Every structure is written in structure tokens, then in C-alpha cells.
Amino acid sequence: MLKEVKYLIFLIIILIFFFFIGKYYISDVNKKKSYRSKNNIDQKIKIFSEDLPILENDTFDIIEYVEKNNKKKKKFFFWELINKDD
């Protein structure tokens, strides 16, 4: 009997918790605060993006190509390697 009462109290506390969270999330106060914070972030991004310096491109001719000597490489065939008894 005491165990069932304890579970009932836990269930009521959890339901009250979710009720208050849902009530706050749907409230107009929360919607206004979230809209204002999103608006402030957009304004801050615009302000900071105007002050960003433009960097010059310094990657011109950074890759050096090396010519390889075309030496003959020994070709290995998989089946020949397996069949070899060396």
C-alpha cells in the first residue's frame, strides 16, 4: 500500500513538472524572449560582418609539380604470388 502511494506521488510530481514546462514553453513571454534573442543575434552578426577584414589570396602557385622518372616497375599478379612456392 505504501509502495503504491509512493509511485502515485512520483507520478504526480513528474506530471506537474511537464505541465509547468509546457505552460512556460507555450507562453507569450517565452515567445517574445526567443524572438528578441534571435533578432539580437541577427543584428550582432550584421555588425560583426561589416568589420571583418578581407584577406588577400596568398595561395597562388603553392603546389609544385615534380616530374617522375618513368622507371619500369615490377608488376605483381595476385595469383602468381599465391602459386609461387619460394
Secondary structure as GFF3:
##gff-version 3
##sequence-region A 1 86
A	DSSP	alpha_helix	2	26	.	.	.	ID=ss1
A	DSSP	alpha_helix	28	50	.	.	.	ID=ss2
A	DSSP	alpha_helix	78	83	.	.	.	ID=ss3
###
